[in-house]
Amino acid sequence: MSMQATTTAPLFAARLTPHRSLSRRGGWFVVALAGVLALIPGIIFFAMGAWPVIGFMGLDVLAIAWAMHASIKGGKQAEQVRLWKDRLELTSIGAKGETSTQLFDPRQVRLVIERDINERTTGLLLRSGGLDTPVGAFLHPDDLSSFSKAFGSALRKARA
């Protein structure tokens, strides 16, 4: 079967993004606050003659800055899921902006829901032709569960 671009509106469309409770500005505020809080004992240790402690405290602030940068950068990733009667399109956008698109036939793809011992959704996979493609791996289990219900329903309608 040939999968071609359709001009009709999709039956289902969703953009999945990781939850970030801290904005870029807030992240740098945390780093500045850590720097100020490290400076206070740093001055005390310097006055006591233990000046090397300041360097180690500076390394702590650099580690916090690196962690904030990595978190903010990771928040840029996303996935776009679009479903038509004849095609399912999964577009992944990486943290650096690189994109990749995978096409599936809705009649041949299965939505596999992985659950833990407490029946919470821990993962979603699109299974087609023996290959598993993860969907929304960065989502919280509650968001995964909500998405799986909506997407599963739309996938059943596309097959009908």
DSSP file (Angstrom, degrees, kcal/mol; ACC not computed):
  #  RESIDUE AA STRUCTURE BP1 BP2  ACC     N-H-->O    O-->H-N    N-H-->O    O-->H-N    TCO  KAPPA ALPHA  PHI   PSI    X-CA   Y-CA   Z-CA
    1    1 A M              0   0    0      0, 0.0     2,-0.5     0, 0.0   104,-0.0   0.000 360.0 360.0 360.0 134.8    0.0    0.0    0.0
    2    2 A S        -     0   0    0      1,-0.0     2,-0.7     2,-0.0     0, 0.0  -0.735 360.0-150.3 -88.7 129.5    1.3    3.4   -0.9
    3    3 A M        +     0   0    0     -2,-0.5     2,-0.3   100,-0.0    84,-0.1  -0.891  24.9 173.6-103.4 112.7    1.2    6.0    1.8
    4    4 A Q        -     0   0    0     -2,-0.7     2,-0.2    82,-0.1    82,-0.1  -0.800  39.6 -90.2-116.8 158.2    0.8    9.5    0.4
    5    5 A A        -     0   0    0     -2,-0.3     2,-0.3     2,-0.0    -1,-0.0  -0.444  42.6-150.5 -65.6 135.0    0.3   12.8    1.9
    6    6 A T        -     0   0    0     -2,-0.2    -1,-0.0     2,-0.1    -3,-0.0  -0.786  14.0-150.6-107.0 153.7   -3.4   13.7    2.3
    7    7 A T        +     0   0    0     -2,-0.3    -1,-0.1     2,-0.1     2,-0.1   0.489  67.1  99.5 -99.8  -4.7   -4.9   17.1    2.3
    8    8 A T  S    S-     0   0    0      1,-0.1    -2,-0.1     0, 0.0     0, 0.0  -0.374  86.4 -91.8 -78.9 161.9   -7.8   16.3    4.6
    9    9 A A        -     0   0    0      1,-0.1    -1,-0.1    -2,-0.1    -2,-0.1  -0.464  49.4-105.4 -69.7 142.7   -7.8   17.2    8.3
   10   10 A P        -     0   0    0      0, 0.0    74,-0.3     0, 0.0     3,-0.1  -0.317  12.5-132.9 -68.5 152.9   -6.4   14.4   10.5
   11   11 A L  S    S+     0   0    0     72,-2.5     2,-0.3     1,-0.3    73,-0.2   0.797  95.1  14.2 -70.6 -29.3   -8.8   12.3   12.6
   12   12 A F  E     +A   83   0A   0     71,-1.5    71,-2.9     2,-0.0     2,-0.3  -0.992  66.9 173.9-148.6 136.7   -6.4   12.8   15.6
   13   13 A A  E     +A   82   0A   0     -2,-0.3     2,-0.3    69,-0.2    69,-0.2  -0.980   6.5 166.2-146.5 133.8   -3.5   15.1   16.2
   14   14 A A  E     -A   81   0A   0     67,-2.4    67,-3.0    -2,-0.3     2,-0.6  -0.997  24.6-150.2-147.6 143.6   -1.5   15.7   19.3
   15   15 A R  E     -A   80   0A   0     -2,-0.3     2,-0.5    65,-0.2    65,-0.2  -0.970  19.4-157.1-114.2 117.2    1.8   17.4   20.2
   16   16 A L  E     +A   79   0A   0     63,-3.6    63,-2.2    -2,-0.6   120,-0.1  -0.826  17.9 169.3 -99.0 126.8    3.5   15.7   23.1
   17   17 A T        -     0   0    0     -2,-0.5    61,-0.2    61,-0.2     2,-0.1  -0.977  37.3-104.0-134.3 147.9    6.0   17.8   25.1
   18   18 A P        -     0   0    0      0, 0.0     2,-0.4     0, 0.0   121,-0.1  -0.416  41.0-108.3 -70.0 147.6    7.7   17.1   28.4
   19   19 A H        -     0   0    0    119,-0.4     2,-0.5    -2,-0.1     0, 0.0  -0.604  35.6-175.6 -76.6 130.8    6.4   18.9   31.5
   20   20 A R        -     0   0    0     -2,-0.4    52,-0.0     1,-0.1    -1,-0.0  -0.968  13.2-175.9-128.6 115.1    8.7   21.7   32.7
   21   21 A S  S    S+     0   0    0     -2,-0.5     2,-0.5     1,-0.1    -1,-0.1   0.600  72.1  63.5 -85.0 -10.5    7.6   23.4   35.9
   22   22 A L  S    S-     0   0    0      4,-0.0    -1,-0.1     3,-0.0     2,-0.0  -0.960  75.1-144.9-120.1 126.4   10.6   25.9   35.7
   23   23 A S     >  -     0   0    0     -2,-0.5     4,-2.5     1,-0.1     5,-0.2  -0.246  33.5-100.8 -78.1 172.6   11.1   28.3   32.9
   24   24 A R  H  > S+     0   0    0      2,-0.2     4,-2.1     1,-0.2     5,-0.2   0.924 125.8  49.2 -58.9 -45.1   14.5   29.4   31.5
   25   25 A R  H  > S+     0   0    0      1,-0.2     4,-1.7     2,-0.2    -1,-0.2   0.908 111.1  49.6 -62.2 -42.5   14.3   32.6   33.6
   26   26 A G  H  > S+     0   0    0      2,-0.2     4,-2.0     1,-0.2    -1,-0.2   0.871 107.8  54.8 -64.4 -37.4   13.4   30.6   36.7
   27   27 A G  H  X S+     0   0    0     -4,-2.5     4,-1.9     1,-0.2    -2,-0.2   0.916 109.5  45.7 -62.3 -43.9   16.3   28.2   36.1
   28   28 A W  H  X S+     0   0    0     -4,-2.1     4,-2.4     1,-0.2    -1,-0.2   0.795 108.3  57.7 -72.3 -26.3   18.8   31.0   36.0
   29   29 A F  H  X S+     0   0    0     -4,-1.7     4,-2.6     2,-0.2    -1,-0.2   0.910 105.8  50.3 -64.7 -41.6   17.2   32.6   39.1
   30   30 A V  H  X S+     0   0    0     -4,-2.0     4,-2.5     2,-0.2    -2,-0.2   0.910 110.6  49.4 -61.7 -43.0   17.9   29.3   40.9
   31   31 A V  H  X S+     0   0    0     -4,-1.9     4,-2.2     2,-0.2    -2,-0.2   0.923 112.1  47.8 -63.5 -44.1   21.5   29.3   39.8
   32   32 A A  H  X S+     0   0    0     -4,-2.4     4,-2.4     2,-0.2    -2,-0.2   0.904 111.8  50.2 -63.7 -40.8   21.9   33.0   40.9
   33   33 A L  H  X S+     0   0    0     -4,-2.6     4,-2.8     2,-0.2    -2,-0.2   0.913 109.9  50.2 -63.6 -42.4   20.3   32.2   44.2
   34   34 A A  H  X S+     0   0    0     -4,-2.5     4,-2.0     1,-0.2    -1,-0.2   0.893 110.1  51.9 -62.0 -38.9   22.7   29.2   44.7
   35   35 A G  H  X S+     0   0    0     -4,-2.2     4,-1.5     2,-0.2    -2,-0.2   0.916 111.6  45.1 -63.2 -44.0   25.6   31.5   43.9
   36   36 A V  H  X S+     0   0    0     -4,-2.4     4,-1.4     1,-0.2    -2,-0.2   0.919 113.6  49.7 -66.0 -43.4   24.6   34.1   46.4
   37   37 A L  H  < S+     0   0    0     -4,-2.8    -1,-0.2     1,-0.2    -2,-0.2   0.820 111.9  48.7 -67.5 -29.1   23.9   31.4   49.1
   38   38 A A  H  X S+     0   0    0     -4,-2.0     4,-1.4    -5,-0.2    -1,-0.2   0.779 105.4  59.9 -76.8 -27.4   27.4   29.8   48.4
   39   39 A L  H  X S+     0   0    0     -4,-1.5     4,-2.4     2,-0.2     5,-0.2   0.861  96.2  60.8 -69.1 -35.8   29.0   33.2   48.6
   40   40 A I  H  X S+     0   0    0     -4,-1.4     4,-1.5     1,-0.2     3,-0.2   0.966 112.5  34.3 -61.0 -57.0   27.9   33.8   52.2
   41   41 A P  H  > S+     0   0    0      0, 0.0     4,-2.9     0, 0.0     5,-0.2   0.829 113.7  63.4 -68.1 -26.1   29.7   30.8   53.8
   42   42 A G  H  X S+     0   0    0     -4,-1.4     4,-2.3     1,-0.2    -2,-0.2   0.909 102.3  48.0 -60.8 -41.5   32.5   31.3   51.2
   43   43 A I  H  X S+     0   0    0     -4,-2.4     4,-2.3    -3,-0.2    -1,-0.2   0.898 111.9  50.5 -65.0 -40.3   33.3   34.7   52.7
   44   44 A I  H  X S+     0   0    0     -4,-1.5     4,-1.5     2,-0.2    -2,-0.2   0.939 112.0  46.1 -63.6 -47.0   33.3   33.2   56.2
   45   45 A F  H  <>S+     0   0    0     -4,-2.9     5,-2.6     1,-0.2     4,-0.5   0.887 111.4  53.0 -64.2 -37.7   35.6   30.4   55.2
   46   46 A F  H ><5S+     0   0    0     -4,-2.3     3,-1.2    -5,-0.2     5,-0.3   0.915 107.7  50.9 -62.0 -42.6   37.9   32.9   53.4
   47   47 A A  H 3<5S+     0   0    0     -4,-2.3    -1,-0.2     1,-0.3    -2,-0.2   0.807 108.3  52.9 -65.3 -29.3   38.1   35.0   56.6
   48   48 A M  T 3<5S-     0   0    0     -4,-1.5    -1,-0.3    -5,-0.1    -2,-0.2   0.517 122.6-107.0 -83.0  -5.3   39.0   31.9   58.6
   49   49 A G  T < 5S+     0   0    0     -3,-1.2     2,-0.7    -4,-0.5    -3,-0.2   0.501  89.4 117.7  93.3   4.3   41.8   31.2   56.1
   50   50 A A    > < +     0   0    0     -5,-2.6     3,-1.5     1,-0.2     4,-0.3  -0.403  28.3 152.5 -98.7  55.7   40.2   28.2   54.4
   51   51 A W  T >>  +     0   0    0     -2,-0.7     3,-1.3    -5,-0.3     4,-0.6   0.734  57.4  71.4 -63.3 -25.6   40.0   30.0   51.0
   52   52 A P  H >> S+     0   0    0      0, 0.0     4,-1.3     0, 0.0     3,-0.6   0.775  84.4  71.6 -62.6 -21.5   40.1   26.7   48.9
   53   53 A V  H <> S+     0   0    0     -3,-1.5     4,-2.3     1,-0.2     5,-0.2   0.848  87.2  63.9 -60.5 -32.6   36.6   26.0   50.1
   54   54 A I  H <> S+     0   0    0     -3,-1.3     4,-2.2    -4,-0.3    -1,-0.2   0.891  99.7  52.5 -59.4 -40.0   35.4   28.9   47.8
   55   55 A G  H <X S+     0   0    0     -3,-0.6     4,-1.9    -4,-0.6    -1,-0.2   0.908 109.5  47.9 -62.7 -42.5   36.6   26.9   44.8
   56   56 A F  H  X S+     0   0    0     -4,-1.3     4,-1.7     2,-0.2    -1,-0.2   0.874 111.1  50.6 -67.7 -36.0   34.6   23.8   45.8
   57   57 A M  H  X S+     0   0    0     -4,-2.3     4,-1.9     1,-0.2    -1,-0.2   0.871 108.0  53.8 -68.2 -35.1   31.5   25.9   46.4
   58   58 A G  H  X S+     0   0    0     -4,-2.2     4,-2.3    -5,-0.2    -2,-0.2   0.878 105.2  53.8 -63.9 -37.5   32.0   27.4   43.0
   59   59 A L  H  X S+     0   0    0     -4,-1.9     4,-2.4     2,-0.2    -1,-0.2   0.877 105.9  53.8 -63.3 -36.9   32.1   24.0   41.5
   60   60 A D  H  X S+     0   0    0     -4,-1.7     4,-2.1     2,-0.2    -2,-0.2   0.922 108.9  47.7 -61.9 -43.7   28.8   23.2   43.2
   61   61 A V  H  X S+     0   0    0     -4,-1.9     4,-2.3     1,-0.2    -2,-0.2   0.894 111.1  51.4 -65.6 -39.3   27.2   26.3   41.6
   62   62 A L  H  X S+     0   0    0     -4,-2.3     4,-2.6     2,-0.2    -1,-0.2   0.890 108.6  51.9 -63.6 -38.8   28.6   25.3   38.2
   63   63 A A  H  X S+     0   0    0     -4,-2.4     4,-2.4     2,-0.2    -2,-0.2   0.905 110.0  48.4 -64.3 -40.8   27.1   21.8   38.6
   64   64 A I  H  X S+     0   0    0     -4,-2.1     4,-2.4     2,-0.2    -2,-0.2   0.909 111.4  50.5 -64.7 -41.0   23.7   23.4   39.4
   65   65 A A  H  X S+     0   0    0     -4,-2.3     4,-2.3     2,-0.2    -2,-0.2   0.911 110.8  48.8 -63.2 -42.1   24.1   25.6   36.3
   66   66 A W  H  X S+     0   0    0     -4,-2.6     4,-2.6     2,-0.2    -2,-0.2   0.919 111.2  50.1 -63.7 -42.9   24.9   22.6   34.1
   67   67 A A  H  X S+     0   0    0     -4,-2.4     4,-2.2     1,-0.2    -2,-0.2   0.902 111.3  48.4 -63.2 -41.3   21.9   20.7   35.5
   68   68 A M  H  X S+     0   0    0     -4,-2.4     4,-2.6     2,-0.2     5,-0.2   0.907 111.5  50.1 -64.6 -41.9   19.6   23.6   34.8
   69   69 A H  H  X S+     0   0    0     -4,-2.3     4,-2.5     1,-0.2    -2,-0.2   0.925 111.6  47.9 -62.3 -45.0   20.9   24.0   31.3
   70   70 A A  H  X S+     0   0    0     -4,-2.6     4,-2.4     1,-0.2    -2,-0.2   0.891 112.6  49.4 -63.7 -39.7   20.5   20.3   30.6
   71   71 A S  H  X S+     0   0    0     -4,-2.2     4,-1.2     2,-0.2    -2,-0.2   0.926 112.8  45.7 -65.7 -45.1   16.9   20.3   32.0
   72   72 A I  H  < S+     0   0    0     -4,-2.6     3,-0.2     1,-0.2     4,-0.2   0.906 113.9  49.4 -65.4 -41.1   15.9   23.4   29.9
   73   73 A K  H >< S+     0   0    0     -4,-2.5     3,-1.5     1,-0.2    -1,-0.2   0.899 108.7  52.9 -65.0 -41.0   17.5   21.9   26.8
   74   74 A G  H >< S+     0   0    0     -4,-2.4     3,-1.2     1,-0.3    -1,-0.2   0.760  97.5  67.3 -65.8 -24.8   15.7   18.6   27.3
   75   75 A G  T 3< S+     0   0    0     -4,-1.2    -1,-0.3     1,-0.2    -2,-0.2   0.564  86.1  71.2 -72.3  -7.8   12.4   20.4   27.6
   76   76 A K  T <  S+     0   0    0     -3,-1.5    -1,-0.2    -4,-0.2    -2,-0.2   0.605  75.3 101.8 -84.5 -11.8   12.7   21.4   23.9
   77   77 A Q    <   +     0   0    0     -3,-1.2     2,-0.3    -4,-0.2    17,-0.2  -0.362  47.5 164.1 -72.4 155.2   12.0   17.8   22.7
   78   78 A A  E     - B   0  93A   0     15,-2.3    15,-3.2   -61,-0.2     2,-0.4  -0.976  28.4-140.9-159.8 165.5    8.6   16.9   21.4
   79   79 A E  E     -AB  16  92A   0    -63,-2.2   -63,-3.6    -2,-0.3     2,-0.5  -0.998   9.5-155.1-136.1 138.9    6.6   14.4   19.4
   80   80 A Q  E     -AB  15  91A   0     11,-3.1    11,-2.8    -2,-0.4     2,-0.5  -0.966   9.3-168.4-115.3 123.7    3.8   15.1   16.9
   81   81 A V  E     +AB  14  90A   0    -67,-3.0   -67,-2.4    -2,-0.5     2,-0.4  -0.957   9.1 174.9-114.6 122.6    1.3   12.3   16.3
   82   82 A R  E     -AB  13  89A   0      7,-2.6     7,-3.2    -2,-0.5     2,-0.5  -0.996   8.6-166.1-130.6 133.9   -1.2   12.7   13.4
   83   83 A L  E     +AB  12  88A   0    -71,-2.9   -72,-2.5    -2,-0.4   -71,-1.5  -0.974  10.4 171.0-126.1 125.3   -3.6   10.0   12.3
   84   84 A W        -     0   0    0      3,-3.4     3,-0.4    -2,-0.5    74,-0.0  -0.713  50.8 -97.6-115.6 173.4   -5.6    9.8    9.1
   85   85 A K  S    S+     0   0    0     -2,-0.2    22,-0.1     1,-0.2     3,-0.1   0.860 123.7  30.0 -58.2 -36.8   -7.7    6.9    7.8
   86   86 A D  S    S+     0   0    0      1,-0.2     2,-0.3    20,-0.1    -1,-0.2   0.417 124.0  31.7-107.4   0.7   -4.9    5.7    5.6
   87   87 A R        -     0   0    0     -3,-0.4    -3,-3.4    18,-0.2     2,-0.4  -0.989  50.9-153.6-162.2 146.0   -1.8    6.8    7.5
   88   88 A L  E     -BC  83 104A   0     16,-2.7    16,-2.7    -2,-0.3     2,-0.5  -0.992  19.7-164.1-121.2 128.4   -0.3    7.4   10.9
   89   89 A E  E     -BC  82 103A   0     -7,-3.2    -7,-2.6    -2,-0.4     2,-0.5  -0.958   7.9-172.8-120.7 125.4    2.6    9.9   11.2
   90   90 A L  E     -BC  81 102A   0     12,-2.8    12,-2.6    -2,-0.5     2,-0.5  -0.962   6.3-172.7-118.9 113.5    4.9   10.2   14.1
   91   91 A T  E     -BC  80 101A   0    -11,-2.8   -11,-3.1    -2,-0.5     2,-0.5  -0.929   5.9-160.7-109.5 122.1    7.3   13.1   14.0
   92   92 A S  E     -BC  79 100A   0      8,-3.1     8,-1.9    -2,-0.5     2,-0.5  -0.872   2.2-163.9-104.0 132.8   10.0   13.3   16.7
   93   93 A I  E     -BC  78  99A   0    -15,-3.2   -15,-2.3    -2,-0.5     6,-0.2  -0.971  15.3-146.0-117.3 118.2   11.8   16.6   17.4
   94   94 A G    >   -     0   0    0      4,-3.2     3,-1.6    -2,-0.5   -20,-0.0  -0.187  29.6 -99.6 -79.2 172.6   15.0   16.2   19.4
   95   95 A A  T 3  S+     0   0    0      1,-0.3    -1,-0.1     2,-0.1   -19,-0.1   0.774 125.0  50.4 -63.6 -27.0   16.4   18.6   22.0
   96   96 A K  T 3  S-     0   0    0      2,-0.1    -1,-0.3   -22,-0.0   -22,-0.0   0.415 124.7-101.4 -92.1   1.7   18.8   20.1   19.4
   97   97 A G  S <  S+     0   0    0     -3,-1.6     2,-0.1     1,-0.3    -2,-0.1   0.408  73.1 144.3  97.1  -1.9   15.9   20.6   16.9
   98   98 A E        -     0   0    0     -5,-0.1    -4,-3.2     1,-0.0     2,-0.3  -0.474  32.9-156.2 -71.7 142.4   16.6   17.5   14.7
   99   99 A T  E     -C   93   0A   0     -6,-0.2     2,-0.3    -2,-0.1    -6,-0.2  -0.894  16.7-178.7-122.2 149.7   13.4   15.9   13.3
  100  100 A S  E     -C   92   0A   0     -8,-1.9    -8,-3.1    -2,-0.3     2,-0.4  -0.988  11.3-155.7-144.1 140.5   12.6   12.4   12.1
  101  101 A T  E     -C   91   0A   0     -2,-0.3     2,-0.4   -10,-0.2   -10,-0.2  -0.958   5.1-168.3-121.6 133.7    9.2   11.2   10.7
  102  102 A Q  E     -C   90   0A   0    -12,-2.6   -12,-2.8    -2,-0.4     2,-0.4  -0.963   9.3-151.7-119.7 137.9    8.0    7.7   10.7
  103  103 A L  E     -C   89   0A   0     -2,-0.4     2,-0.3   -14,-0.2   -14,-0.2  -0.884  14.7-179.0-111.0 140.7    4.9    6.6    8.8
  104  104 A F  E     -C   88   0A   0    -16,-2.7   -16,-2.7    -2,-0.4     3,-0.0  -0.940  31.5-119.3-133.4 155.2    2.6    3.7    9.7
  105  105 A D    >>  -     0   0    0     -2,-0.3     3,-1.9   -18,-0.2     4,-1.1  -0.876  22.7-144.5 -91.1 119.2   -0.4    2.0    8.3
  106  106 A P  T 34 S+     0   0    0      0, 0.0    -1,-0.1     0, 0.0    53,-0.1   0.769  98.5  56.8 -58.1 -26.1   -3.2    2.4   10.9
  107  107 A R  T 34 S+     0   0    0      1,-0.2   -21,-0.0   -22,-0.1   -22,-0.0   0.671 114.1  38.3 -78.7 -15.2   -4.6   -1.0   10.0
  108  108 A Q  T <4 S+     0   0    0     -3,-1.9    21,-0.4     2,-0.0     2,-0.3   0.480  98.0  88.9-113.0  -5.2   -1.3   -2.7   10.7
  109  109 A V     <  -     0   0    0     -4,-1.1     2,-0.4    19,-0.1    19,-0.2  -0.737  57.2-157.6 -97.9 143.9    0.0   -0.9   13.7
  110  110 A R  E     -D  127   0B   0     17,-2.4    17,-2.9    -2,-0.3     2,-0.7  -0.946  14.8-134.6-117.8 140.5   -0.9   -1.9   17.3
  111  111 A L  E     -D  126   0B   0     -2,-0.4     2,-0.5    15,-0.2    15,-0.2  -0.856  23.6-163.1 -92.5 114.7   -0.8    0.4   20.3
  112  112 A V  E     -D  125   0B   0     13,-3.0    13,-2.4    -2,-0.7     2,-0.6  -0.883   1.3-159.0-103.6 124.8    1.0   -1.5   23.1
  113  113 A I  E     -D  124   0B   0     -2,-0.5     2,-0.4    11,-0.2    11,-0.2  -0.912   4.2-154.5-107.6 118.8    0.5   -0.2   26.6
  114  114 A E  E     -D  123   0B   0      9,-2.9     8,-3.0    -2,-0.6     9,-1.4  -0.769  16.4-173.2 -92.1 136.5    3.2   -1.2   29.2
  115  115 A R  E     -D  121   0B   0     -2,-0.4     6,-0.2     6,-0.3     2,-0.1  -0.919  16.9-131.6-129.7 154.2    2.0   -1.1   32.8
  116  116 A D    >   -     0   0    0      4,-2.0     3,-1.9    -2,-0.3     6,-0.0  -0.257  47.3 -82.6 -90.8-173.7    3.7   -1.6   36.2
  117  117 A I  T 3  S+     0   0    0      1,-0.3    -1,-0.0     2,-0.1    -2,-0.0   0.744 131.1  54.3 -64.3 -23.6    2.5   -3.8   39.0
  118  118 A N  T 3  S-     0   0    0      2,-0.1    -1,-0.3     0, 0.0     3,-0.1   0.238 118.9-110.3 -93.5  12.7    0.1   -1.1   40.1
  119  119 A E    <   +     0   0    0     -3,-1.9     2,-0.3     1,-0.2    -2,-0.1   0.697  69.5 146.0  65.9  22.2   -1.5   -0.9   36.7
  120  120 A R        -     0   0    0      1,-0.1    -4,-2.0     2,-0.0     2,-0.4  -0.722  58.2-107.7 -86.5 140.9    0.0    2.5   36.0
  121  121 A T  E     +D  115   0B   0     -2,-0.3    -6,-0.3    20,-0.3    24,-0.2  -0.531  43.5 168.5 -69.2 123.6    0.9    3.2   32.4
  122  122 A T  E     +     0   0B   0     -8,-3.0     2,-0.3    -2,-0.4    -7,-0.2   0.542  60.4   4.7-113.3 -13.0    4.7    3.2   32.1
  123  123 A G  E     -D  114   0B   0     -9,-1.4    -9,-2.9    18,-0.1     2,-0.4  -0.970  52.1-147.4-168.5 153.1    5.2    3.2   28.4
  124  124 A L  E     -DE 113 135B   0     11,-0.5    11,-2.3    -2,-0.3     2,-0.4  -0.990  18.8-175.7-126.6 136.7    3.5    3.3   25.0
  125  125 A L  E     -DE 112 134B   0    -13,-2.4   -13,-3.0    -2,-0.4     2,-0.7  -0.982  22.7-143.1-131.3 143.1    4.8    1.5   21.9
  126  126 A L  E     -DE 111 133B   0      7,-2.7     7,-2.1    -2,-0.4     2,-0.6  -0.941  24.9-161.0-100.0 116.3    3.6    1.5   18.3
  127  127 A R  E     +DE 110 132B   0    -17,-2.9   -17,-2.4    -2,-0.7     2,-0.3  -0.879  22.9 153.6-104.9 121.7    4.2   -2.1   17.1
  128  128 A S  E >   - E   0 131B   0      3,-2.3     3,-1.7    -2,-0.6   -19,-0.1  -0.953  67.8  -7.7-149.3 125.0    4.3   -2.7   13.3
  129  129 A G  T 3  S-     0   0    0    -21,-0.4     3,-0.1    -2,-0.3   -20,-0.1   0.822 127.3 -55.2  61.5  32.6    6.1   -5.4   11.4
  130  130 A G  T 3  S+     0   0    0      1,-0.3     2,-0.4     0, 0.0    -1,-0.3   0.423 114.5 113.7  81.9  -2.0    7.8   -6.7   14.5
  131  131 A L  E <   -E  128   0B   0     -3,-1.7    -3,-2.3     2,-0.0     2,-0.5  -0.854  54.9-148.4-105.9 139.5    9.4   -3.4   15.3
  132  132 A D  E     -E  127   0B   0     -2,-0.4    -5,-0.2    -5,-0.2    -7,-0.0  -0.910   9.5-169.3-107.1 129.9    8.4   -1.3   18.4
  133  133 A T  E     -E  126   0B   0     -7,-2.1    -7,-2.7    -2,-0.5     2,-0.1  -0.970  20.5-132.9-118.1 116.8    8.6    2.4   18.3
  134  134 A P  E     -E  125   0B   0      0, 0.0     2,-0.4     0, 0.0    -9,-0.2  -0.390  18.3-159.5 -69.5 146.1    8.2    4.2   21.7
  135  135 A V  E     -E  124   0B   0    -11,-2.3   -11,-0.5     1,-0.1   -56,-0.0  -0.994  67.8  -5.5-127.2 129.5    5.8    7.2   21.9
  136  136 A G    >   +     0   0    0     -2,-0.4     3,-2.1     1,-0.1    -1,-0.1   0.849  69.0 163.6  62.4  38.2    5.9    9.9   24.6
  137  137 A A  T 3  S+     0   0    0      1,-0.3    -1,-0.1    -3,-0.1     7,-0.0   0.732  73.1  55.9 -60.8 -21.7    8.7    8.3   26.6
  138  138 A F  T 3  S+     0   0    0      2,-0.1  -119,-0.4  -122,-0.0    -1,-0.3   0.445  87.2 107.1 -90.4  -0.8    9.2   11.6   28.4
  139  139 A L  S <  S-     0   0    0     -3,-2.1  -123,-0.0  -121,-0.1     0, 0.0  -0.433  76.4-107.5 -81.7 153.7    5.6   11.9   29.6
  140  140 A H     >  -     0   0    0     -2,-0.1     4,-2.6     1,-0.1     3,-0.4  -0.454  36.4-109.8 -69.0 147.9    4.4   11.4   33.2
  141  141 A P  H  > S+     0   0    0      0, 0.0     4,-2.3     0, 0.0   -20,-0.3   0.843 119.5  52.6 -52.7 -37.1    2.5    8.2   33.7
  142  142 A D  H  > S+     0   0    0      2,-0.2     4,-2.1     1,-0.2     5,-0.1   0.903 111.3  46.2 -66.4 -39.5   -0.8   10.1   34.1
  143  143 A D  H  > S+     0   0    0     -3,-0.4     4,-2.7     2,-0.2     5,-0.2   0.882 111.3  52.7 -68.5 -38.2   -0.2   11.9   30.9
  144  144 A L  H  X S+     0   0    0     -4,-2.6     4,-2.7     2,-0.2    -2,-0.2   0.918 109.8  48.9 -61.1 -43.4    0.7    8.6   29.1
  145  145 A S  H  X S+     0   0    0     -4,-2.3     4,-1.8    -5,-0.2    -2,-0.2   0.923 112.5  47.0 -62.9 -45.5   -2.5    7.1   30.3
  146  146 A S  H  X S+     0   0    0     -4,-2.1     4,-2.0     1,-0.2    -2,-0.2   0.921 114.6  46.9 -62.9 -45.2   -4.7   10.0   29.2
  147  147 A F  H  X S+     0   0    0     -4,-2.7     4,-3.1     1,-0.2     5,-0.3   0.905 109.2  54.4 -64.3 -41.5   -2.9   10.0   25.8
  148  148 A S  H  X S+     0   0    0     -4,-2.7     4,-2.4     1,-0.2     5,-0.2   0.875 108.3  49.5 -63.3 -36.6   -3.2    6.3   25.3
  149  149 A K  H  X S+     0   0    0     -4,-1.8     4,-1.9     2,-0.2    -1,-0.2   0.948 116.0  41.4 -65.7 -48.3   -7.0    6.4   25.9
  150  150 A A  H  X S+     0   0    0     -4,-2.0     4,-2.0     2,-0.2    -2,-0.2   0.925 119.7  43.5 -66.8 -44.5   -7.6    9.2   23.4
  151  151 A F  H  X S+     0   0    0     -4,-3.1     4,-2.6     2,-0.2     5,-0.2   0.900 112.1  53.2 -70.0 -40.4   -5.1    7.8   20.8
  152  152 A G  H  X S+     0   0    0     -4,-2.4     4,-2.0    -5,-0.3    -1,-0.2   0.899 109.6  49.1 -60.3 -40.8   -6.4    4.3   21.2
  153  153 A S  H  X S+     0   0    0     -4,-1.9     4,-1.9    -5,-0.2    -1,-0.2   0.917 112.4  47.4 -64.1 -44.2  -10.0    5.4   20.6
  154  154 A A  H  X S+     0   0    0     -4,-2.0     4,-2.1     1,-0.2    -2,-0.2   0.869 109.7  53.6 -66.3 -36.3   -8.9    7.4   17.5
  155  155 A L  H  X S+     0   0    0     -4,-2.6     4,-1.4     2,-0.2    -1,-0.2   0.889 107.6  50.7 -66.4 -38.8   -6.9    4.4   16.2
  156  156 A R  H  X S+     0   0    0     -4,-2.0     4,-1.1     1,-0.2    -1,-0.2   0.898 110.5  49.8 -63.7 -39.7  -10.0    2.2   16.5
  157  157 A K  H  < S+     0   0    0     -4,-1.9     3,-0.2     1,-0.2    -2,-0.2   0.872 107.5  54.1 -66.7 -36.1  -12.1    4.7   14.6
  158  158 A A  H  < S+     0   0    0     -4,-2.1    -1,-0.2     1,-0.2    -2,-0.2   0.835 108.2  49.8 -66.9 -31.3   -9.5    4.9   11.8
  159  159 A R  H  <        0   0    0     -4,-1.4    -1,-0.2     1,-0.2    -2,-0.2   0.746 360.0 360.0 -77.4 -23.9   -9.6    1.1   11.4
  160  160 A A     <        0   0    0     -4,-1.1    -1,-0.2    -3,-0.2    -2,-0.2   0.483 360.0 360.0 -73.2 360.0  -13.4    1.1   11.1
